[in-house]
């Protein structure tokens, strides 16, 4: 795909930080993107989003006089459609998926409903809501352990627990409720953790994630040396192709655009179970999407340029509708 060179992109605002629990990770992504764009001679400015007040954020964005926004915000206000709606209202082209797809992907409950309707495998789960939750629910139910408990609308494994017995379930539920009004209690699928990046509506090579802890939690994701990665994963061609097709189908079903990263468990029977779709995956040079892109000859700078090009193309398509 041809990518614009020079300063034809105008002033690019790299939106980073944000008010979510993933702020520090977002700052790392944003700084890496900003440095890459500046290194190519583009006019890029860092825009640190701090407030939860949309009107303040609108005034902040207007003050920069942006021609394009590169969204490096993770979690709340970055991946839930809010910043996308603001940019749409301001007429500023931006990287990644539109507001509706962003909301659907961020909401594990709604996205899983869509996957199930289309015959895609997801772990069996129950939904708990803070307002209606009764602790007696635990004593009144029979469970098959281990179970996974996690917030319905957070990433980076924040608030996630693997529970081996009924005695620890209440604590895990309360921990998840600290981050979200709705949580999932789901079956634990034993298998290989894999992820497939999508770039420009094409599936990148499969990566296998091999955490040195029990699962790929926040520490395993972001502390050096806590996880090994096979890039690409050591899989037969049929299995790898199936994972890529499953990831691309999940991306398309939610209406995602530009890029995403689809996290899955490959069960012992080589059946892929979809865990979640990340519409704004980590974007440091050592993050998973850039790792997969490098396998097919796309370096970090080219990846960033491609996402900006796609932002302008998306804006042009929307203008003709």
N, C-alpha and C positions, 0 to 999 in steps of 0.2 A: 504494500500500500504506500502510495506517495505521501510524504509528510512535509508540511510547510517548513521552510528554513528561514533563518534570519529573524527579523522582528515583525513578520507579517501577522503574528498572533496578537500584537499589541501588548497591553499591560496585563499580566497574568497574576491574579491574586491566589496565593497558596493558602487555603483556609485550613487552619490547624488548631490544636488545643481542644476547645469546646468545654462545656460544663459537665461532661459525663464522667463516669468512673474510669474511662479509658483515656483521659486527658493526656497523661504522660506518654502513652504509646502514640497518640495522635501527634504530639509535638515532635517525636522522633521521625515519624513518617513525613510530616510536613517539612521538617528541616532537611531531610534527605532529598526530597523533591525540589525544594527551593535551591539548594546547592547545585543540584544537577542542572536545573534550568538556567541558573546564573552562569554556570560553567560553560554553557553553550551559547552565551551571549544574549540570551533572551531577557526581556524586561519582566522580571518576576519579583513580587513583593510578598513578604510573609504577613499574613493577617491572622492574628491570634484572637480567636473567638472565646470570650470569657462569660458573657452574660447569657441568661436564660430568657431575657426580655427580647422578643422579636423586633420591637420597634427600635430598640437600641442597636440591635444587630443590623437592621436595615440602614440606619444612619451611618453605622461604621462602614458598611460595604460601599455606600454611596460616596463616602469621603475619600475612598481610594481611586475612584474613577476607573474601575476595572473594565477591561474588554472581555475577559474570560476568567472563570474561577476553576481552580484545580482543588477539588475537595479531598482533603486528607484528614477529615474528621471521622473518628470512630465512635460507635455507640450512639447514645442519645444526642439528638440535634444534628448528627452527621449522617447516620444511616436510617433514620426513621422518617424521612421525607420532609422534615421541617425546613432545613436549609435549602433543599431543592425547591420548595414552594416559594421561598423568599427570592431566590435567584430567578425563577420563572417570572415572578411578578416584576422584577427589575429588568427583565429582558437580557440577562447576562448568560451567555452559554457556559455550561459547566460540565465537568467530567462525570462519567458514571451514569447510573440509572436515574430515571425520572422519579417524581415524588411517590406515585402509587406503588411502583415496583419496590422502591426503597422501604416503604411502610410494610409491605407484604413480607419481604425477606427478613426484616428485623423482627417481625412477630412470628415466633416459631409455631404458635398455635394456628394462625391463619394459613401460613405457608404449608404446614403439614396437611391441613384439610385439602388444599389444592393438590398436593402430591398424591394423597390417598385416592381422591376422586379419579385421578388419571392412572391409577394402578401402580404407583411407585411405592417402594417399600420404605417405611419409616418405623422406628421402634414403637411398640405399643405404649400408650401413655394415658395418664389421667391428668385433668386440669384442676388445680386448686386456686381459689380466689380468696384473697385476704379477708374481704368483707364477709364472706360466708363460711370461712374455714372454722371447723370445730375440731379441736385436738382429739376428741373421741373417735374421729375418723380413723385414726391409726389403730386403736384397740378393737375397732369393729370390723376390720378388714384382714384378710389373709393375703400375704404378699410372698412372691417368689424373689428371693434376694440372690445377688445384689440388685439394687435399684440406683437409678441416676436421678438426682433432684437438681433442678436448675431454673433460674428465672426465664420467663418466656421472651423477654425482650432485651437481653444483654449478650455481649460477645466476650471474647478473651477468657472464656471459662470462669468469669467472675460470678461468685455465688453458687458455683456448681460443686456438688458432692457426690461421691459414690458411697452408698450405704449398704452395709453387709448384714445388718440385723435390725429388728424392730425397735430396739432400745435407742438406736442412734438416729432413727428416722425423724423424730420430732425436732431435734436439734438442726438437722439438715434443712427441714422445711422452714424453720424460723430464719435460718441463715439466708435462704433464697428469698424470703419475703422482705428482707432488708433492701433488696435491690429492685423488686418489682411487685406490683399488685397481683399479678398472675404468675403461677409457676407450673412446671411440669414435673410429674413423677413418672418416670418411664423405665421400661425394661432395659437391662444392661445387655448389650449385644457384644458377645466375645468375638474378637476378630482383629484384623489389621486396620489401623487408622490411616486413612488415605485422604488426599485432597487433590482436586483438579481445578486449575485456574482456567478461566475463560477470558480470552482477549480478542476483541473485534469479532465476536460471535463464533470463535473457533476454540476448541478445547486444546489446552496445552498438555504436555506429558504429565502422567500421574506421579505424584510424590507420596512416598510412604513416610509417615511420621512415627518415630520410634522413641517415645519418652523413656527416660531412665527412672521416672517415677511411675506410679500405677497408671496414670492417665495424663493427657496433654493439658495440664492445668496452667494457670497464669504463670507460675514460676517456671514450669517446663518450657513455656512458649518464649519467655523473655530473658531468662537467665542463661548466659552462655554456658555450654557444656552439659546442659540438662536434657538435651534431646538430640538424637541422631536423625538424619534425613537421608533417604535413598532417592536420588534425583538422576534419572527417573527410577520409579519403583521397579523391583525385580519381579515382573509378572509376565505370564505368557501373553501373546498378542491378543488373543480372544478376550481374556479378562481385562486387559488394559483398555481395549477398545470399548468394551461394555461399560467400564467406569467413565470413560470420556463421553460416551453417548448419554449415559444417565445424568452426568453433570450438566451437559449442554441442554438436555431436556428440562432439567430443573430450572436452569437459568432462563430459558425461554418461557416456561410456564408462568413464571412470575413477572415476565415482561422486562427482565433486566437488559441493560445496554452497556456497551463499552467494555466493562470487565466485571468479573466477580470471582469468588473462590468458593467451591462447593466442597464441604467437608462430609465425609462418609465413613462408615465402617464396612469393611469387606468381611463378611461372616465366613465361618469355616467351610461353608458350601459355596463360596465365591459369589454370594449374593450381596449386592450393594444396598446398604441402608443409608438413606439421606439423613444427616443430622441438621445441617443448616446451610444457607446460602449467605455469604458475606458480600455485600455490594461494594464495600470499600475495604478491601483486604489490606493488610500491612504493606507499606511501601518504602521500607528501607531497602538498601541493597542486599541485605541478607534475609529478607522476608520471603515467604513461600511463592507468591506470584512471580516476583522477579527471578527467583531460582528456576522456576519452570520455564520462564521466558528465555533465559540464557541457554537452555538446552536446545532451543530452536533458533538460536543466533540473534536474539533480541536482547541487547544490553539494557542497563537501567535507564540510560539517557533516551534511547530509542523507545523504550516502554512509556516513559513520561510524555514524549513527543506524540506518540501514537494516541494516547488518551486525550491529549489536547486537540489533535486533529479530529478525533471522533466527536468531541464536544461541539466543534464548529459544524461538523456534518449533521449531527442531531438537530442543531438549531436551524440549519437550512431546511431540513426535512419538515420540521414543525412549522416553519414559515410558509411552506407551500400547501399546508392542509387547510 
